[in-house]
Amino acid sequence: MYKRKRSSTWYRRVKRETEQFVFDQIPITTPDGLAYIESLIAEKTSFNLLLTDFSRLGAANYKELIRRIMRQLMTDSVAKLYSVHGHKGKTSFSKTTCFRAVIGAVQIHNRNVTSKDVELVMGQWLAKASERLKKTSLEETNRNGNDLE
């Protein structure tokens, strides 16, 4: 079977289209959306593209980078359904490929950060999703109340 060279125009075009397609699907707005992203990044090329894109977000420190990646990856309404290890009846995020992508991206950005460091910050971000939703809802209510006056 003929195998195309990676340097070919065809490969670059497919890579660009794949990258764009993956990024069109985020932020994830439904649990089914996460499953769909998981199926897309099961392919190594797509996974590496996601990893590279996340690592390029940049931040002053690794904690801020994790929060920025997670904010770009999923909405708070989806995040409230997950915890890192699946406690309190939530779904385990650590079993997903996206979890590995976040860890990999942070470690590309800062090689001294351990997986456990990333896991702790990610756990805090997931745990506070409900708080962020309530705050957003309250702000919208206040904004709408001020518009009526």
Contacts in CASP RR format, 6 or more apart in sequence:
PFRMAT RR
TARGET T0000
AUTHOR 0000-0000-0000
METHOD contacts of the structure
MODEL  1
MYKRKRSSTWYRRVKRETEQFVFDQIPITTPDGLAYIESLIAEKTSFNLL
LTDFSRLGAANYKELIRRIMRQLMTDSVAKLYSVHGHKGKTSFSKTTCFR
AVIGAVQIHNRNVTSKDVELVMGQWLAKASERLKKTSLEETNRNGNDLE
4 10 0 8 1.000
4 11 0 8 1.000
5 11 0 8 1.000
15 45 0 8 1.000
15 49 0 8 1.000
18 43 0 8 1.000
18 45 0 8 1.000
18 46 0 8 1.000
18 49 0 8 1.000
19 46 0 8 1.000
19 49 0 8 1.000
19 53 0 8 1.000
21 40 0 8 1.000
22 37 0 8 1.000
22 40 0 8 1.000
22 41 0 8 1.000
22 46 0 8 1.000
22 49 0 8 1.000
22 50 0 8 1.000
23 53 0 8 1.000
25 33 0 8 1.000
25 36 0 8 1.000
25 37 0 8 1.000
25 40 0 8 1.000
26 37 0 8 1.000
26 72 0 8 1.000
26 73 0 8 1.000
26 74 0 8 1.000
27 71 0 8 1.000
27 72 0 8 1.000
27 73 0 8 1.000
27 74 0 8 1.000
27 75 0 8 1.000
28 34 0 8 1.000
28 37 0 8 1.000
28 73 0 8 1.000
28 74 0 8 1.000
28 75 0 8 1.000
28 78 0 8 1.000
29 74 0 8 1.000
29 75 0 8 1.000
29 77 0 8 1.000
29 78 0 8 1.000
30 78 0 8 1.000
31 78 0 8 1.000
31 81 0 8 1.000
31 91 0 8 1.000
33 78 0 8 1.000
34 74 0 8 1.000
34 78 0 8 1.000
34 96 0 8 1.000
34 98 0 8 1.000
37 98 0 8 1.000
38 96 0 8 1.000
38 97 0 8 1.000
38 98 0 8 1.000
40 46 0 8 1.000
41 47 0 8 1.000
41 50 0 8 1.000
41 97 0 8 1.000
41 98 0 8 1.000
41 101 0 8 1.000
42 97 0 8 1.000
47 97 0 8 1.000
47 101 0 8 1.000
50 101 0 8 1.000
50 105 0 8 1.000
51 101 0 8 1.000
51 104 0 8 1.000
51 105 0 8 1.000
51 108 0 8 1.000
52 105 0 8 1.000
52 108 0 8 1.000
54 69 0 8 1.000
54 72 0 8 1.000
54 73 0 8 1.000
54 101 0 8 1.000
54 102 0 8 1.000
54 105 0 8 1.000
55 104 0 8 1.000
55 105 0 8 1.000
55 106 0 8 1.000
55 108 0 8 1.000
55 109 0 8 1.000
57 65 0 8 1.000
57 68 0 8 1.000
57 69 0 8 1.000
57 72 0 8 1.000
57 105 0 8 1.000
58 65 0 8 1.000
58 68 0 8 1.000
58 109 0 8 1.000
59 65 0 8 1.000
59 67 0 8 1.000
59 68 0 8 1.000
59 109 0 8 1.000
61 110 0 8 1.000
62 106 0 8 1.000
62 109 0 8 1.000
62 110 0 8 1.000
62 113 0 8 1.000
62 117 0 8 1.000
62 118 0 8 1.000
62 121 0 8 1.000
63 121 0 8 1.000
65 105 0 8 1.000
65 106 0 8 1.000
65 109 0 8 1.000
65 110 0 8 1.000
66 102 0 8 1.000
66 106 0 8 1.000
66 118 0 8 1.000
66 121 0 8 1.000
66 122 0 8 1.000
66 125 0 8 1.000
67 121 0 8 1.000
67 125 0 8 1.000
69 102 0 8 1.000
69 105 0 8 1.000
69 106 0 8 1.000
70 79 0 8 1.000
70 102 0 8 1.000
70 122 0 8 1.000
70 125 0 8 1.000
70 126 0 8 1.000
73 98 0 8 1.000
73 102 0 8 1.000
76 129 0 8 1.000
76 130 0 8 1.000
76 132 0 8 1.000
76 133 0 8 1.000
76 136 0 8 1.000
77 129 0 8 1.000
77 133 0 8 1.000
79 125 0 8 1.000
79 126 0 8 1.000
79 129 0 8 1.000
80 126 0 8 1.000
80 129 0 8 1.000
80 130 0 8 1.000
80 133 0 8 1.000
81 90 0 8 1.000
81 91 0 8 1.000
82 90 0 8 1.000
82 91 0 8 1.000
82 92 0 8 1.000
82 93 0 8 1.000
82 126 0 8 1.000
83 89 0 8 1.000
83 90 0 8 1.000
83 91 0 8 1.000
83 92 0 8 1.000
83 93 0 8 1.000
83 123 0 8 1.000
83 126 0 8 1.000
83 127 0 8 1.000
84 92 0 8 1.000
84 93 0 8 1.000
84 94 0 8 1.000
84 99 0 8 1.000
84 119 0 8 1.000
84 122 0 8 1.000
84 123 0 8 1.000
84 126 0 8 1.000
85 92 0 8 1.000
85 94 0 8 1.000
86 92 0 8 1.000
86 93 0 8 1.000
86 94 0 8 1.000
93 99 0 8 1.000
93 122 0 8 1.000
93 123 0 8 1.000
93 126 0 8 1.000
94 119 0 8 1.000
99 122 0 8 1.000
102 118 0 8 1.000
102 122 0 8 1.000
103 115 0 8 1.000
103 118 0 8 1.000
103 119 0 8 1.000
106 113 0 8 1.000
106 118 0 8 1.000
107 113 0 8 1.000
107 115 0 8 1.000
107 118 0 8 1.000
END
